Amino acid sequence: MLVDSHCHLTDEKFEPDRLALLERARAAGVSCFLVIGATGAFAHNDKALALARQHADVFAVVGIHPHDVQTITAETYARLRALARQPKVVGLGETGLDFYYEHAPREDQRRHFRAFIRLAQELDLPLSMHVRDAYAEAAQLLREEGGGHLRGVMHCFTGTAQEAQTLLDLGLYISLSGIVTFKSAQALREVARELPLERMLVETDCPFLAPVPYRGRRNEPAYVVEVARTLAQLKDCPLGTLAEATSHNARTLFRLPG
């Protein structure tokens, strides 16, 4: 059974068939869903928790995406603290640095990433991190603020082997998405091949980044099986072994039941 460690199920694209897609995923072998509340407006955090409360196998991760940090106020952190203490909330995120799109000034992103690292330590919750074109700087901030005692995962990893090793040295997990199945992602597949299985997670990041053979469609949690299948081929291990290991890793990191 697989854990989709990063999915945006509160996205409006899922309004017509949210319950049906959960059933499709369960039938495909997905046993747990981590729903990311950082999906634009703050209200998505509340929606993620509401969805988690409705389903035993759904859990919420709450936060503010790096694209949206200019919307953050002191009240935002107070609301996040309150949400994060609720049962069924298992992590903070996604947070981090995005220097590719730069929808928010870099200094604002840095300041709020630091704040999230501190909040994660205060609440003893893992971070789900989004980093693009900023792995070295993110690692430096994690060293400065985390002090070697931080739990977290770099979601949708697309970096180099050296960047992966830096994250592993910080004690972090690395999550692979549908990108690893893309024809253009040979370099990422070579990195994934060498990642230690005990530090690997899988995700869809749906509704984005549908894996081959569904590329171009709306992504959904059932398709995480294709991510796992590709990684199992790269690691030269049975799909069941890959699924068991990545699910164990997700349950350990996020302290999920079962």
Residue pairs with C-beta under 8 A, 6 or more apart in sequence:
1 29
1 30
1 31
1 32
1 243
1 247
2 29
2 30
2 31
2 202
2 224
2 225
2 228
2 243
2 246
2 247
3 30
3 31
3 32
3 33
3 34
3 201
3 202
3 246
3 247
3 250
3 251
3 256
4 25
4 30
4 32
4 33
4 34
4 202
4 203
4 204
4 206
4 221
4 224
5 34
5 128
5 153
5 155
5 175
5 201
5 202
5 203
5 246
5 250
5 254
6 34
6 36
6 61
6 94
6 128
6 155
6 156
6 175
6 177
6 203
6 204
6 205
7 33
7 34
7 35
7 36
7 203
7 204
7 205
7 206
7 221
8 35
8 36
8 39
8 44
8 205
8 206
8 207
8 208
9 18
9 21
9 22
9 33
9 35
9 48
9 51
9 58
9 206
9 221
10 35
10 37
10 39
10 44
10 47
10 48
10 51
11 39
11 206
11 207
13 207
13 218
14 21
14 207
14 220
18 51
21 220
21 221
21 222
22 33
22 55
22 58
22 221
24 220
24 221
24 222
25 33
25 220
25 221
25 222
25 224
26 57
27 222
28 222
28 225
29 225
29 243
30 221
30 222
30 224
30 225
31 57
31 247
31 258
32 57
32 58
32 59
32 247
32 250
32 251
32 256
32 258
33 55
33 57
33 58
33 59
33 221
34 59
34 60
34 61
34 90
34 91
34 128
34 250
34 254
35 48
35 51
35 52
35 58
35 59
35 60
35 61
36 48
36 61
36 63
36 93
36 94
36 128
37 44
37 45
37 46
37 47
37 48
37 49
37 60
37 61
37 62
37 63
37 83
38 44
38 45
38 61
38 62
38 63
38 64
38 65
38 68
38 93
38 94
38 95
39 48
39 65
40 65
40 68
42 64
42 71
42 76
42 79
45 60
45 62
45 63
45 79
45 80
45 83
46 83
48 60
48 61
48 62
49 60
49 62
49 83
49 86
49 88
49 89
51 58
51 60
52 58
52 59
52 60
52 88
52 89
53 88
58 88
59 88
59 89
59 90
59 254
59 256
60 83
60 88
60 89
60 90
61 89
61 90
61 91
61 92
61 93
61 94
61 128
61 254
62 80
62 83
62 84
62 89
62 91
62 92
62 93
63 80
63 92
63 93
63 94
63 95
63 116
63 128
64 71
64 72
64 76
64 80
64 95
64 112
65 94
65 95
65 130
66 94
66 95
66 96
66 97
66 98
66 103
66 104
66 109
66 112
66 113
66 130
67 98
67 101
67 103
67 104
68 103
68 104
69 104
69 108
69 109
69 111
69 112
70 104
70 105
70 108
72 112
77 115
77 119
80 92
80 119
81 119
81 123
83 89
84 92
84 119
84 123
84 125
85 123
89 125
90 125
90 126
90 254
90 255
90 256
91 125
91 126
91 127
91 128
91 254
92 116
92 119
92 120
92 123
92 125
92 126
92 127
92 128
93 116
93 127
93 128
93 129
93 130
93 155
94 128
94 129
94 130
94 155
95 112
95 113
95 116
95 127
95 128
95 129
95 130
96 109
96 113
96 129
96 130
96 131
96 134
96 138
97 106
97 109
97 110
97 113
97 130
97 131
97 132
97 134
97 137
97 138
97 141
98 104
98 109
98 130
98 131
98 132
98 133
98 134
99 106
99 109
99 132
99 133
99 134
99 137
100 132
100 133
101 132
110 137
110 141
113 138
113 141
114 141
114 144
114 145
116 127
117 127
117 141
117 142
117 145
117 146
117 150
118 145
120 126
120 127
120 150
120 151
120 152
121 145
121 146
121 149
121 150
125 151
126 151
126 152
126 153
126 253
126 254
127 150
127 151
127 152
127 153
128 152
128 153
128 155
129 138
129 152
129 153
129 154
129 155
129 172
130 155
130 156
131 138
131 154
132 158
135 159
135 163
135 166
135 167
136 163
136 166
139 163
139 166
139 167
139 170
142 150
142 152
142 170
142 172
143 170
146 170
148 170
148 171
150 170
150 171
150 172
151 171
151 253
152 172
152 173
152 253
153 172
153 173
153 174
153 175
153 201
153 253
154 167
154 172
154 173
154 174
154 175
155 175
155 177
155 203
155 205
156 175
156 176
156 177
156 179
156 203
156 205
156 209
157 164
157 167
157 174
157 175
157 176
157 188
157 191
158 179
158 185
158 188
159 191
160 187
160 191
161 190
161 191
161 194
164 174
164 191
164 194
164 195
167 174
168 174
168 195
168 196
168 199
172 199
173 199
173 200
173 201
173 249
173 253
174 195
174 199
174 200
174 201
175 200
175 201
175 202
175 203
176 188
176 192
176 200
176 201
176 202
176 203
176 227
176 231
177 202
177 203
177 204
177 205
177 209
177 211
177 227
178 204
178 205
178 209
178 210
178 211
178 212
178 214
178 215
178 219
178 223
178 226
178 227
179 185
179 188
179 209
180 188
180 189
180 192
180 211
180 227
180 230
180 231
180 234
181 211
181 212
181 215
181 226
181 227
181 230
182 211
182 212
182 215
183 212
189 230
189 234
192 200
192 231
192 234
193 234
193 235
197 235
197 237
197 241
197 242
197 245
197 246
198 245
198 249
199 249
200 231
200 245
200 246
200 249
201 246
201 249
201 250
201 253
202 224
202 227
202 228
202 231
202 246
203 224
203 227
204 210
204 211
204 219
204 220
204 221
204 223
204 224
204 227
205 219
206 218
206 219
206 220
206 221
206 223
207 218
207 219
207 220
208 219
209 219
210 216
210 217
210 218
210 219
210 220
210 223
211 219
211 223
211 226
211 227
211 230
212 226
213 226
214 223
214 226
228 239
228 242
228 243
228 246
229 239
231 242
231 246
232 238
232 239
232 241
232 242
235 242
250 256
251 257
251 258
